[in-house]
């Protein structure tokens, strides 16, 4: 694991936090990987104090846990919790899409184009940002402030799960095909269809990740045997 140095600035905590969150979400820091304050401070070219504060925040968020002996471990993804999170997200996305359609919203095609461009590359961080921008646009277009607030309350975990889906999914462009269909339904005012497509989109993402997760577990068990 190699992380890029952080440019000089007066307050590093937020920058260190975001750098490590991006690394965990994109898989650069893999589940189960051990990290230490000293190693991170050296790689990022910052003092240990902001690294320590950022690590405490990430541990509080549930993305890091104590390692046996010394240091911290990146927490493993839990398939059951992934399923639960996507149940909530699917329902919320469906409601947001239905409300956006009823409000006569227009989801810009530029978001789809940016996502497809990102899907053609290999930068998972850019893919995550494009995905989140699309869904955030629908939440905002819904006109319901509580939907946007609820999405922000668990965005850290959604971001990480998105990263896991995008790392392992061979059908990245297919995801943007689904996004295009959702946006088209919203823009045409077809609320029920937009809601159905949104919920199906979330269910497929959850199923894809759980399938890949189980496949990885089976491969590890076979290797160990």
N, C-alpha and C positions, 0 to 999 in steps of 0.2 A: 504494500500500500504506500503510494507516494502522493502527498498533497502539495499543492502550489503554495508558495510563500504569500503572505498577506501584505499588501502595500502599506507603507508607513501612514499612521493616523493616530489621533490622540486617544480615542476610545475603541479598544479592540474587541470587547466582549461580544457585541452584536455580530461583528464580522466573523469572529471565530465560531460563534454559534451557527450562523448561516452556512459557513464553509463545511462544518461537520455535519449539519443536517443534510446538506446537498450530497455529501459523500455517503451518508447512510442511505438516503433515499435512492441514489443512483446505483448503489451496490459497490461503490469504490471501497467503502468500509462494509464488509460483508457480515451477515448475521453470524455471531459466535466469535468474531475477530476480537482479539485483545488489544487494547490501546492503553497508553500511559500518558500522564500529563507531561512528563519530560520529553518523550519522543515527539508528541504533537507540538510542543512549544518550539522544539528545534526545527521541525519540518516547516512550520508556519512562520518561523522567524519572529516570534513574539515572546514576551515574558511568560512565566508560568501562571501568574495571577489571572489574566483574562481567560486562559485555557481552563483553569480550575473552575472559574465561575460558569463558563459555557458548559463544561462537563456536568456540573451540578444541575443546570437547567435541563440538559438532555436526559439526565437520570430521572429528574422529576417528571419529565414528559413520558417516561417509560421506554425510551429508546436505548438506554444504557443500563447496565446492572453491574454490581460488584463481581469482580473476578476472584476465583480462589487464589489466595496469596496476595497478589498485588495488581493494581490496575483495574480496568473496567472491561466489560464485554458488550459488544453490540447485541441487543436482545434478539432472540429468534422470532420469526413470524409465527403466529398461532393461527392455524386454519379456522378454528372455531370462531375466534374473534374477528377474523377477516370476514367470515360469513355474516356475523352479526352486524358489523359495520356497514357492509354492503346492503344488507336488508334496510337499514335506516337510510342509507344514501339513495338507494333505489326509490324508496317512497318519497324522499325529499326532492329528488330530481324530477320525478313524475309530477309532483305538485307544482314545482317551479315552472316546468315546461307548459303545463296546462294553463297556469296563470299568465305566463308570458304570451301565449297564443291568444288568450282572451283579451289581453291588454293591447293587442295589435303590434307587438314588438317585432323588431327586425334584427335578427342575429347576423352580424356582418359576415359575408363570405370570406373576407380577409382572414378571419380566424381559422377557417377551414384550410385555406391556402397555406397559412403559416404552419398549421399542424402537419399537412402533407409534406411540406418542405422539411420539417423537423424529422418526420418519419423516414425520409430518404437518407438521413444522416445517421450517425452512431453516437450522438451526444444525448444520453438519457436525461440529463438535467434539462436540456432544451425541450425535449419531448414532454417532460413533466410540466414545465412552465406553459407550454402550448395547450396541454390538456386542461390544466387548471384555469387558464384564461378563458377557454371555451365555456366550461361549466360556470365560472364566475359570471360570465356575461348573461347566462340564462337566469342565475339567481338574482342578479340586479334587475333584469328585465321583468321578473315576476312582480316587482313592485311591493313585495312583502319583505320588510326589513328583518323579520325574525328568521327567515330562511337563510339570508346572508350571514346573520349572526350565528345561527346554528352550524352552518358549514365551516365557519372560522374556528368554532370551538374544537373541532376534531380534524382540522386541515392537516396537521402534522402527520397524523397516522394515515390519512387518505393519501397524502403526498408520498409516503413511504410505500404504501401498497400499490399506488399507480406506478412507481418506479419498478417494483417487482414484476408487475404485469408487463410493462414495456421492455424490461430486460429480457424476458423469456419468450415473449409473444412473437411468432414469426409473421403474424398478420397485422403489423402496426398500421399499414395503410387501410386495412379493413376497419380498424377502430375509427378512422377518420371518415370512412364511408358511412358508418353508423352515425357519427356526429353530423354529417351532411344531411342525412335523412331526418334527424331530429330537428335541425335548424330549419329545414325546408317545411316541415310540418308546422313549426311555430310560426314561421313567416307567412304561411298560407292560412293561419288561423284555425288549424285543425288540432284543437286542444287534446281531445281523447287520443288521437293517434300519436301526438307528441309525447304524451304521458306514457303510453304503452311502449313506445320505442325507447324512452329514457329508462324505464324500469327493466326492460329486456337487456339494454346495454349494460346496466349495472350487474345484472345476474350473470351475463356472459363473462364479464371481467372477473367476477368472483370465482366462477367455475373454472376459468382458465388458470387463475393463480393457484387455486387449490389442486388442480390437476398437475400443474408443474411442480408444486410443492411435494405432492405425494410421489411423483416420479423421481424427484431428487432424493427423497428419503429412501426409496426402494434401491436406487443406485448406490447410495452410501452403504446400505445394509448388505448389498451384494458384494461390494468392494471389501467390506469388513470380513465377510464370510470367506 
